[in-house]
Amino acid sequence: MEKRKPLTTAKMRKMKQDGVPITMVTAYDYPSARLSEEAGIDVILVGDSLGNVVLGYDSTLPVTLDDMVYQTRAAVRGASNTFIVADMPFLTYHGSLDTTLKGVARLMQEGGAKAVKLEGGAEIAATVKAITEAGVPVVGHLGLTPQSIHQLGGFRVQGRSSEQAEKLLSDAKAIEEAGAFAIVLELVTDELAEWITKQLSIPTIGIGSGVNCDGQVLVYHDLLQYGSDSAPRKFVKSYANIGDTIRAGIGEYVKEVKARTFPAPENTFHMDNDVVQYLYGDKE
């Protein structure tokens, strides 16, 4: 397969201008990132959603910076020719700027990410500006922000009221002005996501926010039904069901081992006869 060059932030802005949708998928390790790159994905997000789908937590809140560095490094090894964004996890960018930049540096230097993603609006604009001024590309994240799930009162669609709509648009402009090169819009009403997209010069990447964003992102495990819920949420479309395939394959392995039909002769290695006789003597 011919190697391609990773996208750049400038190329993504040009894609928005030309009306070319940007494809993004979350991936958290070497094989998922490699398969995503081979499938032609534009951008890989090493999301803190790994807390839910990889580490088995009930939210993203327990995910640590060490977790993100470790998983990002694995994904980069699998997709070295793809633009990879890494999430800054819960409360790693709300304290001192010095601590924030140290965390960003770890994701870039140790993890190998090409950009970082932060959840929040105008309240983190100064932080976004400082990170971009340090030379690090930033992706914003508005709408449903999983790190604030308890404050939001659960997984609720955002932007249904005029007050919410005005705040989301204001936040999006603040994050753009702070220097972010793209913004993820999660569970935002279709109409508002379209309006925000038209108001910004930077790309919007939607998840559960309608077709009018500049791109779309889905979680690897959701779109492939790989260890995820059997009934995907409304905004998720599953394009394969590898979960059933994996369960069936492991189930057959269990049966064959129990029946002693695996390993079969074709899976078994043997000594030369003279070595067998030397070790065990005549078996008669």
N, C-alpha and C positions, 0 to 999 in steps of 0.2 A: 504494500500500500504506500502511495506517495505521501511523504510527509508534508504537512502544511505549516505555515507560520501562524502563531497564535494571533487572535484579534488584538487590536490596541484600542484604547479609549477613543482615539480619533476616528478609527474605523467604525466603531459602534455609533458614534454621533453621526457619521456619514450614512450609516444604515438607516438611522431614523429619518434623516433628510430625504433619502431615496425611497422610503417606505418599504424597506426590506426587514421583515420581522427577525428579531434576535431570539435564538433558542438557548435556553438555560436549563440545566438539570442539576439537582443535588447529587453528589457522589462523595463517599466517605472513605474509600480505600483504593488500593491498587486495581483490583479487578473491575470494580464499578466505574472508576475513572477511565480505565483503558477501554472498556466496552463503549462508554459514552463517547470518547474521542473517536473511536473507530466508526461509530454510527454517524459522525459528522456534527456533533453538538458544537455550538458556538462558544458557550461559556459554562464552566462547571462551578457550582457553589458548594463549598464544603460548609454546610450549614450546621448551626448548633441543634438543628432538628435531629442530628445523630443521637441526641439524648433520648428521643422517643423511639426511633426506628432501629438503632444499633445497640445502644447501651441499656435499653429497657426501662428508662425513667418515664414518669407520667407527665413530664414537662421538660422544657429546655433549661430550666433554672439550675439543676445540679451540674451542668456541663462546665468544665474548668478550662482555663487557658492551656494547661498541659494537654488536656484531651484534644483541643482544637489544633495545637501544634502537631501532635502525633498523627492525627487523622489527615491533616493537610499535607504533611510530608509524604504520607502513603499515596494520597491522590495525585500529587505532583509526579511521583515516580511512575504512575500509570498513565499520565496524560501530559507529558512534557511539552506537547505542541498545542495546548489549549489554554486559554486565558482562565486562570483559577482565582476565585474570590473566596476568602475565608471570613467567617463570622467572628466578630468580637463577642465573647460570651457575656452572660449576665453580670452586671456591675463591674466590668473591667474598664469602663470608659466614663464613669460618673464621678470618679475621685479626682486626684491631682492630675494635671496634664502630664507631669513627668512619669507617673505610673502608667497612664494611658499609652504614652509613646513607647514605653518599654514593652508593653504588651503587643503593640502594633509591630515593633521591631522583631519580636520573637516570631510572629506569624509570617513576616516577610523573610527574615534571615534563616531561622530554623525550619519553618514550615515550607518556605518557597512560594508563598502566595504572591500573586501579582497585584492584589487589591484586598481591602478589608470592607466588611459591611457592618453598619451600625443601625440599630433601631432607634427611632425617635424623630421629633420634629425640631421646631425652633429652639427648644431647650438644649439641644446638643449641637446647634449650628456652630458655636464657637469652637467646640471640640473638632468637628468636621473640618473647619477652616485650618486649625492648627495641624491636623494630620496631613491635609493636602499641601499645606505650606512646607511640611517636612519632606514632601516629595512622594507621598503615598496616595495612590488613587483610592477613592472612597465611593462605595455604593450606599445610598440611604435605604431606609425601610419604613414605610408608613402604612396606615390602615390598621389591620389586626397585627399587633406586635407581640409575638408569643412571650417575650421576656416580661411583658407587662400584663400578662393574661389575668392575673388576680385583680389588678386595678381596673381592667376593662370589664370584669364580670363574666368572663367566659368567652367562648369562640362565637363572636357576634359580627355580623356584617357591619361594616363601617361606612358612614356617609349617607345615611338615610334621612337625616334631618338637615335643615339649612345651616344650623350651627356647626354640626360635624363637617359638612361640606366646606364651609368657609374656613374652618380651622385646618382641614387637610390640605386645601389649596395653599393657604398661607404657609403651612409647614413645608410643603413641597418646594415653594419658591425660596424659602429660607435655606433649605438644604442645598438647592441648586446654587444660590448665591454664595454659599459657604465653600463651594468648589467640588461638590460631588459630581461624578460623571454619569451616574444613573441612579434610579430609585426603584425599588421593589414596592409594588402596591398589592397588599394582601387583603383579600375579602373586602374590597371596596366596590360599591355599586357601579354597574357598568357605565351609567351616565356620568358619574363623577370621575371615574377613571379616564374616560374619554376626554372630559373637559380638562383635567389636569394634564394629560398627555399633550393636548394642543397648546397649553399655556407654557410648557417647558421646552427649552432647547436641548435638554438631555433626555436620553431614552428612559421610558418607563417599562418595567418588567412586571407583568401581572401574574398573580396566582389567585384564582377565584375572583378576578376583577374584570371579566369580559374580554372580548376579542379586540378591542380598540387600543390596547396598550401597544407599545413598540416591540414587545417581546413577551414570552411566556416562560414560566419556570414551574416544574413539578418535581416532587420528591421521587427519586429513583425507585424506592421500595413501593410507593403508591402506584406509579404508572406501570410497574411490572407485577404487581400483587406478590411481592417478595417479602413474606413475613409481615405483611400489613393486614388490616382488617379486610374481611371477605366482602364487606359492603362499603365501597369507597364513598367518601363524602361527595356531595353534589358537584363541587367544582373540580373534582378529580376525574379524569378518564383513564381507565386501565387499557394499555395497548397489548398486554400479554398477561398470562397467568402462570408465571414460572413457579409460584408457590406450590400449586398442585403437582407440577412436574417433579419438583424436588421431593415433596412428600412421597410421591409414588416411587421414585427411584430409591430413596432410602428405605422405604417399606419393602421393596423387592430384595434389597441387600440383607435386611433383617431376616426375611424368610429363608433366603438361601444359606445364610450362616447357620440358622437354626436347623435346617435340613441337611447340613454338611454337604451341600452341592457347590458351595464356594468356600475356598478356592478350588476350581476344577483342575484337571490335569494341565490344561493350557495356561493356567496361572501359576504353575508350580515348577520349581527348579530341582534338579537331581544331581547327586554326585556321580562321578565315574564309578563303575563297578569295582575297580581295584581299590579305590579309596574306601568304598563301603566295606569291602572285605577286610581292609586293614583296620578300620575302626571297630567293626562289629563282628568280624569273623564270619564263618559259614552260618547262614541263618537256618540251615536244615537241622 
